[in-house]
Amino acid sequence: MATLLYSLGRAAYRRRGRFLVGWLMLIALVGGGMATYGSHLNSEATIPGSQSQQGIDVLEKSLPSSTGVTAQLVFAAPKGSTVDDPAHRAVIERTVAAAGKAPQVEKAVDPFAAGSVSTDKRTALAQVLYPIKRDALRDSSVTALEDIASEARSSGLEVEVGGTVYSTAGLEVGIGEVVGLAVAVVVLVVTFGSLLAAGLTLLTALIGLVVGLLGLFLVSHVATVSSTAPSLALMVGLAVGIDYALLILSRHRTQLASGMDPEESAARATATAGGAVVFAGLTVIIALCGLTVVGIPFLSVMGLAAAGTVLLAVLVAVTLLPALLGCAGSRLRPKPDSRAGRRERGTADAARRNGGERWARWVTRRPLATVVAVVLGLGVAAVPAAQLSLAMPDNGTAAPESTQRKAYDMISDAFGPGRNGRLLVLVRTRGGAPKDAATEVAAGIERLGLPDVVSISPPQVGTDGRAAIVTVVPKAGPRDEATVRLVRDIRAVTPGLGAEAGAEVFVTGSTAAAIDVSDRLRDSLLPFVATVVGLALLLLLLVFRSVVVPLKAAFGFLLSVGAAFGAIVAVFQWGWLADQFGVPATGPVFSFMPIVLIAVLFGLAMDYEVFLVSRMREEFVHTGKHQESVIAGSRYASRVVTAAALIMFSVFASFVTAEDLTLKPIALGLAVGIAADAFLTRMTLVPALLALVGAKAWWLPRWLDRLLPDLDVEGARLDPPRQRHDDRELVKSVR
């Protein structure tokens, strides 16, 4: 591996013009495609094999209007008046009529004719039906409906728009993300002491990110890409892109400071630090691709999209960055008398001031006490995670000032929380008479006397003459645990009721689908973790040729992810610092948060593991002195790991300011998890554990050593033959 990357780095340095032109052509290609075709993101979430999805598939054929996009016009009369007042009623009827003629609308249902008026006569609810899916709905159509509602407000009525016309997630970049990027720039400048080095790092990261995102948008025309995928790809791609370039450029400047020729330095930095980048990137890609294990298409797309941006970040780091290093030449060499120059050369005076070395010596002085303190500290931080509660997002989690959130709250207040989470009981007969069968099933549900049911509607017959739906309005909201129990209670009896009525019965609709997603995610969590961690441990075994190092890496990750979950529960469920983080209401966290956070955090945690331990192993391979190798590895890698962690923390923390509550808990968990993993797990626990175990940390059974291929991540094969022989003998002496 090191030899291959060495040749690649030297080729990119020498033929930098060709490499730069190649990347510029790729940018022009995807940029031109994006300008020509745009994007086609899909906000629909399907759950293959679930009862709700089976019901939705039937409804699309027999009753398409029930599966299309629906908007809600909510009218509230001022205090002291009702919607039945002639003036208010006239405005409502005129507004509903105008909505029925709005773009892409099939029909708008008069609330007075449908009986959708609250018991106090102050609120009316009109349904606006679109015979299309969410991804076919134009933004201009939603804007037109909002304009109609805005005109009605001039009469004194409170009018808001809700329903499934609003997506719960999407790609939005605000001031928080700009601040996060600015912090990353400051960290890079301080780390390198050079604007040129900081600029090259940021430039390569942005190029990889731009190509990845534009490519993802183009792919959306030939494959289904969820609207949440670009947000995760942006967040992860920006963080790893900066970190990977930082690692290689930092090694390059260290070698330049020691007097190495720029071309040789670029090739060696690509071979050694670039090898760490390749394997760190592979662990992230494995973790993200592991999301396909869940079997939910939109989640699989999220993982694959983010994995694609990570792959591009790796390719940019080992091809474009060496070419840019060739353009910079000797200008990246720190001045001999500068602080950066003394630090990069690792002089005795600089070493004494190196915080990473001082910290490593301090934590390894009493390694057992350090291990106990870190494990207990992170264990306490993880205590709230035991109360983690999950649900899917809806308009009730939108920003408080948004019209869809206001409409959601108005409906809950006037009609009860369950009106926002209605259940559809689909009855499909083998022959005919679906209305009779549905009536029999509805009567059977009513006989159960379920306390969480508010009402059961008369059957609505489909167009195919075989299906009918019964609407069940629960007492609690769609994300409430009582509604989850209600769905399970109804599903427990529907097979028997269906057999008596001679029909198939499905409990479906958006609320039931959200519950099915949560159940699927919960059931898939352990297989996902086992698959991802197993593959990553195998990769780490290949890289470090050690049994202890991969196991220690996995143990440290469990501590970090526990602290991340603890922070999420404390803020989003318990309400700690909720106002400061802009959390409008506490409650269950979104169902796919744990599995996405585990995938991303595991990959990034292994980045730090590879960055830090690869340098320790490199020192051990060349010296055979275990304790000093741990200290030396910390001395050389701590600054890079610290800078990388601060950059990732600032990027993820910037997304905590996003209004989208789908992304906010993931961003907070990643920010906390990154801080805990980098500073407590990798830079504190890892040196202490390695010091505690001693040289046996690099032990590998001889039979396994002969079986595994030698990837040479530390670049031993770049040394003269005699030195390579001596290095191998040193490593074998501990096995």
N, C-alpha and C positions, 0 to 999 in steps of 0.2 A: 504493500500500500504506500509506504513512504517513498519508495523508488518511483512508483507511478506518478504520485503527486509532485515529486521533485521534478520529473521531466515535464509535467504539465505546467508547473510554475515557471520553469526556465523558458519553455516555449512561449508562454503568454508574455513574459518579460521581453524576450527578444523580438517577437512578432506582435508587439502591442497594437500596432496599427490595424492588423487583421482582426484581432480579438475585439477591439473597440468598434470597428465597422460592423462586425457581426452582431454585437449587442445593440448598436444603434439601428441596424436593419430590423432586428426583432421588435424593438420598441416602436419603430415606424409601422411595422406590419400589424401589431395588435392595436396600436393607436388608430391607424386608418380603418381597421375593421370595426372598432368601437364607434368611430365617427360616422361610419356608414350604416351600421346595423343597430347600434345601441345595445341595450340589455333587455332581457325578458325573464325577470325573476318571478318565482312562484311562491305564494304564501300558503298554499294548500298543504296540509299535513295528512298523509294517509298512513294507516296502520294495517298492513296486509295481514289477513288471517284473523283479525279481531271481529267480535260480533257487531260492533258499531260500524266497522268498515263494510261488512257484508250487507248490513242494512242500508247504508248509504249507496252502495252499488245497485241494490234493488230499487231504491227510491229514484235514482237518476233515470231509470227507464219507466217506472210506473207513475211517479209523481215528481217530475223535474223541478217544479216550483219550490218544493220543500228543501232542495239541495243547492239551489242557486244562492247568490248573494242577497242579503236582506238589509235594508236600512230601516231605522226607527226614527220617526219624527215624534218627539215628546213635547207636548204643550202643557204649560202650567199657568193657571190664571193667578192674578195678583191676589193678595189677602183681601178677604171681604167680598170676593166675586167667585164665579164658577165658570167652567168652560161652556155651560149651557146658556150663559147670558147671550142674548141675540148678537151683540157686537163681536164677542169672542168667538161664538160658534161660526159666524160668517167668515171670520178671518181663517179659522181652522179649516173649514170646508174649501175655501178658496186656495189655501196653501196646499192642501192634499190634492186638489185638482191640478194645480201647477206641477206638483211633484210627479203626478201620473204622466205628465207630458215631458218630463225631464229626459235627457239623453240616456239611452240604454235601459230605461225603466219599462217593465212589462205592465205593471199596474200599481196603484196606490190604494190601500184599503181605508175607507172612511171609518174613523174610530167610533162614531155614533152608530153607524149601521152594524159594526162588528161588536158593539158592546164593550169596547176597550176604554172605558172611562172609570176612574177610581171611585170608590164608595163615597168620598167626600165631594165628588164632582169638581175637584180642582185640577185634575190631571187627565189628559187624554193621550192615548198612544196609537199612532198610525203606522201601519206596516207598508214599506215601499219595496216591491219585489223586482229583482233583476234576474232574468232567465239565463244567467251566465255564471261562470266561476270567478273567483276573486282575481286571478291573474289576467282575465280578459276584461276586467273593469278598468276603464280609463280614469286617470286622476282627475281629468277635466269633468267627468260625470259626477264624481263626488263633490267637486268644487261647485258645480251647478246646483246640486241639492243643498249645499251649505248656503249658497247665495239666496235660495228660496226661503230657507229658514231665517236668514238674516233680515229679509224684508218683512217677515211676519213679526219680528221682535219690535218693530216700530209701533205696533198696536198696543204695546204694554204687556203682551204675553211673554213668558219665558219659553223659548223654543231652542231645543238642542237636537243634534243628530247623532244617532248611535247605530249599533248593529254590526254585522260582519263585513260591511264595506270597508272597515278600518282594519289594517294589518297590525299585529301586535309587535312587529319588529321590522327593522330595516337599517340601511347603512346611512348614518348621519354623522358628520364630523363637525364638532362645535369648538368653542373656545377652550374647553378642557383638554381636548386632544392636542390643540396647538400649544398649550402650556406644557403638556407632557413632553412634546417634541422639543420645546425650548429647554426644558430641564435636561433632556438627553444631550443636547448640544453642549450645555454648560459642563456636564459630567465628562464628556469627551475632551473638551478643551483642558479641563483641570487634569484629567488622567494623562494626556499626552504632552501637555505644555506646548502644543503646536496647533495653530489654526488649520494648517495644511493637512495634518494627520486627522484631525477631527472632521474636516470637510470631506476627505476621501472616505472615511468610515460611513458618514451619513449619506453621501452620494451613492455608494454601492448599495446600501440598505434600501434607499428609496427607489433605485432602479429595479431591484428585484421585486419590491412590493408593487410598483406600478405595472410591471409586466405581468405579475401574478394576478392582480385584480382585473386588469383589462382582459387578460386571457379568460378569467372566470366569467366575466360578463359575456364574452363571445361564446363560450361553451353553453351558456344559458339558452342559446337559440337551437342547440341540437340535443340538449339533455335538460332534465328538470333540475333547476338550481333554486334552492329555497332563499327567501329574502333575508334570512338570518346568516347565511353562509358568508357574505362579504364582510360583515362586522367581525366575526371571529377570525377570518383570514387577515383582515387589516390589523387587528390587535396582535395576533401571534406573529405574523410576517414582519411587522415593523420591529418588534422586540428582538426576535432571533436574528434578523438581518443586521442590526447594529451590533449585536453581541458577537456574531461570527466574524465580521470584519474587524472588530475590536481585538479579538484574540490573535488573529494573524498579523495585523499591523503592529500590535504590541511586541510580538516576538521579532518582527522585522526590525523595529527600532532598537530593541535590545542588542541584536546582532550587529547592527550598524554602529552602535555606540562602542562595541568591542573591536571595531576596525575591520569588519568583514566587508568584502566587495558587495555593492548593492545588488548585482545580478545573482550572485551566490546566496546572499541573504534572502532575497525574495523567493528563490527556489527552495531553500531550506525551511523558511517560514511556512511555505505552502505544504512542504512535506511533513513537518512535525505538527505545528499548530493547525495546519489544514487537515491533517489526519484526525486530530481531535474534533475538528468542526464536522468532518464527514460522519464520524460515528455518533457525535452528539446529535447531528441532524437526523440520522437514522433512528435514534431512539424516539425523537419527537414525532417523526413520520409514522413509526410503528404504533405509537400511542394514539395518534389521531386517526390512522386507518383502522384502529381497533374499534372505532365507533360503528363500523359496519357490522360488528358482531350483534348489535342490538336488534337489527332487522327493521328499523324505522327509516324509510327513505330520506326524509328531510335531515335527520341526524347524520346519516351516512354521508350525505352531500356536504354538510358542514365540516365533518372530519376530513373528507377528501380534499375539499377546497383549501382548508387551512394547511393540510399536508403538502399541497401543491405549492403554496407560497413558501413553505419551509424548504422544499426541494430547490426552488429557485434561489432562495437565500444562500444555500450551500453552493450551488453552481456559480453564482455571482462571486462568492468569496474565494473560490479556487480557480476562477478563470478571469473574470473582469478585474478583480482587485490586483492580482499580480501584474496585469497589463498597465493599470494606473500607477502601480509602484514603479514600473519602467519609465513612465512619463515623468514621475517626480524625481527619479534618480537619487542623487546624494542629498537633495534638499530635505529629505526626511531624517537625515542623520542629526541627532541632537548635538548641540555645540558642546565641546569638551568641558568648558567651565560653567555650563548651565546646570541648574538643579536637575533637570530632566536627564542631562548627560551623565551626571554622577550616579543618579538613581538607576538608569538603564545599564550602566557598566557594572553596577553592583559593587562599588568600592567598599572598603571596610568601613569608612565613615558613613556612607549611605546605608550600608547594611544595618548599622547600629540604630539608624533612625527609621528603619523599615517597620511600619506598624504591623504588617503581616507576620514578619518573623518574630517580633516581640510577643504578639498574641499567640502564635503557635507554641513558643517556648513556655508561655505562661499556662496554657491549657494542657500541655503535655507534662508539666511538672508534677501534677497530681491527676493523672488521667482518669482514675476511677471516680474521684469526686466530681470531675467535669462531666463525665458520662451520666452520673446519677442526677446532677443538677439540671442538665439539658432535658433528659427524659422526663423528669418530674415537672419541669416548667412547661414543656410542650404538652404534657399529659393534662395538666390543669387547664391550659388554654383550650383543649379539645373537649372538655366536659360538656359544654352546651350542645355539642354535636349530637349527643344522645337524644335530643328532643327535636331533631330535624324533621320537619313536616313538608310534604311536597304536593304541588298541584300545578295545573297548566295555566298560562296567562290568559286573560280576557280583557275586555274594556274596563273592568274594575281595577286593573293594575296600570292603566294608562295615566299620563300626567294629570294632576288634579285640575289644571286649567283647560284641558282639552275638551272639546265638545262631546266626544264619545264617553269620556269619564263622567261629565255632568249628566248626560242622558242616562247612563247606567245608574248613577246615584238617585236620579229623579224617579226612575222606574222602581228601584228597590224601596224607596220611601213611600211611593204611592200605591204600588201593587204587591209589595213584598219581595224579599230577595230572590225567591224562587222563580219569579217571572223572567229573570235574566238567565236562568238555567233550566229551561223546560226540557223534558225528556220525550222522545218520540218512540212510541211502541208500535212497531211495524208488524202487521199481520198479513201474511201471504198465503192464499189458499191454493190447493192443487187444482181445483176446478173453477168454481165461481162463488158467488155470494160472499164477497169479502166483508161487506158491511155487517152481515149477521155474525160472521166469525169474530170480527173486531169488537162488536158489541158484547159478545159472550166473554171475550178475553178481558175487556174493560170491567165487566161486572165481576169477574173473578178477582181482579186486582182490588176492586172496591171492597169485596167481601173480606179481604185480608185485614182491613181496618188499620192500614199503615199510618202511624201518627205523623209521619213527615210528608204526607201528601195533602196538598191544599185542594186540588181539583183534578178531575179527569174529564176531558172534552169528548163530545160525540165523535164517532168515526168520520174521517174524511177519505173518500174512495178515490183510488188512483185511476189513471186513464186506461190502464190495460185490463181492467175488470177483474184483476186477481189480488190486488193489494189495497190495504187501507191503513191509515195511521190514526192512533189515539194519542193525544197530547196529555202528558202528566205534568202538572205544575208542582214542584216540591216546595216545602216550607222554607228551606234554607237555600243559600246561594250556591252557585255552581262549584265553588272551590271549598265548600264546607264539608267536613267529614260526615255530617248527617246525610248529605246528598249522595256521597260515595256509598254509604251503607244502604241507602234506599235503592240505588241501582242494583246492588248485589242482591238485595231482598227480592226485588221484582224478577231479576234474572233467575233466581232460585226456583220460582214457581211457574215461569212462562213455558218451560218444556211440557209440564203437565197440562197447563191451560191450552197450549197449542194442540196437544194430542186430542183433548176433548172437543176442540173446535174444528179439528181436521185441517190445521194450518201450521205454518212455521211462524215463530214469533221472534223478533229481534228488538232489543232495547238499543236505540241509536240516537243520532243527533250530536250536536257539538259538545254538549256536556258529557254524554256517555263516551264519546270519542276521546275527550280529554282524560277521563278516568282510565280508559283502556291504555292510553299512552303512558300514564303514570305506572300502571300495573306492569306493562311491558318493560319499562325502564328499570323498575325495581327488580323484576325477575332476571333481567339481563346483567345486572351490576356485577355479581360475583363471577359469571363466566367471562365478562369483559375484562375485569381486573386480572383474573387468572391468565387470560390469553396475552394481554399486553405486558404484564409484569414478567411472565414466563419468557416471552420472546426477547424482551429487553435484558433480562438477566443472562440469557444465552449470549446476546451480543456483548454484554460487559465481560462475560467469561472469556470470549474470544479476544477482546481488546486488552484486558489486564492479565489474562492467564493466571487467575487467582480465584479461589473459592470464597474467601472472606470478603473481598471487595464488593462483589455483586450483592451478597446477602446484606452487608452493611448498608449499601446504597438503598436497597428496598426497605429496610427497617427505618432508615432516616426519612424516607419518603412518607411512610405511614404516619410518623410524628408530624411532619409538615402539613400533610393534607388534613389531619385531625384538627390542627390549629386553624386552618383555613375554614373548615366547616364550622368550628366553634365561633369564629368571628361572624360568619354569615347568619347563624342562628341568633347571636346576641343582637345584631343590628336589625335584621329583617323580620325576626319573629318576636324577640323580646323588646325591641324598640330602643336599645342602647344607642345613643348618638344618632338616632333616626333623623332628627331635624338637621343635624350637621351634614349628613350624607344625602339629604334630599329624599328621604323615604316617606311618602305621603301616608302610608298605612301599613301596619304590620300584619303578618299572616303567613300562610304556607309559601315556601320558596318553590320556584318553578321546577317541574319534574326532571327536565333534562340537565339541570345545573350540576348535580353530582357527577354524572358520567362525563360531561364536557370538561368540568374542572379537573377531574382526575386525569383525563387524557392529556390536557395541556400541561398541567402542573407536573405530572410524572415525566413528560418529555423534557421540560425545562429543568427540572431538578437533576435529571441525568446529564444535562448540559454542564451544570456546575460540577457534578461528580467527575465527568470526563476532563473538564478544564483543569481541575485541581489535582486529581489523582494521577492523570497522565503525566503531569510535570513531576510529581513525586516518584512515579515509576521510572520515568526517564532518568532522574538523578540516581535512583537505586541501580538501574541497569548499568550505569556508567561508573558507579562508585562502590556498590555493594554495602554501603553503610545505611542501615535502615533508619535509625533515629535522625541522623543528619539529613537524610533524603526527605523525610517528612517535613522537617524545618525548612529545608531549601525549597521544596515544592511550594510550601506556604509563602515563602519570601517572594518567589517569582510569580506565583499565580494569584496571590491574594488581591493584588491591586486590580488585576483583570476581572476576577470574580466579583470584587466589590463594585467596580464600575459597571459591569454587566448587570448585576442585581439592582443597582440604583436606576439604571436605564429602564430595565423591565418594570421595576416598581413604579417609576414615573409614568410609563406608558399605560400600564394597567390601571393605576390610580386615576389617570386622566379620564378613563372611561366610566369611573364611578359617578362622574358628574352628568352622564347621559340621562336623559329623561326616560329612556326605554328600560323598564324594570325587568325585561327579559335579560338584558346584558349586564345591568348594574350589579346584581349579586355575584355573577361570574367574575366581573372585573375586581370587585372587592376581595373575593376569595383568592384570586390569583395574586393580587397585590400583597395580601397578608401572607399567603403561602410562599411567595417568592422571598419575602423578607425573612420569614422563619427558616426557610430551607437554606438560603445562602449564608446567613450570618450565624444561625444557631446550629443547623444540621451539618452543613458542609465545612464551614470554616472553624467550627468549635468541636462538634461531636466527632467528625471524621478524623482529624489529627489525634484527638484523645483516644479513640478506639484503635487506631493504627499503632499508637505508642503502647497501648495496653497489650495488644496482641503480639507486638514485636515483629521480627523478620518473617515469622510464619504467616503474616498477612499476605505474602506473595506466594504462599504454598499452593501447589497444584499436584495432584497425584501423577506419578510418572507416566502411567498408562494413558491418562487423559492428556498429558502434555504432548505425548507422541501422536495422539489422535487428532488434536486440534491443529488447524493451520496457523502458521506464524504470520500474523498480519503486520508486525513491525510498525506499530503506531508511533513508537518513540524514536524511530529513525536510526536504529542501530546499524542498519546496512549502509547507511551513508558514510559511516566511519571507515578508516583503513581496515583491511582484513585482520591484522593482528589485534587491533583494538576491539573488533567485533568478537573475536574469539575470547578475549579476556572478559568482555561484558557477559557473554553467555555463561562462562564458567562461574562468574559471580552469582548469577541468578540461579543456576543449577545447585549451587552450594546450600541453598535454603530449602531445597525440595527433597 
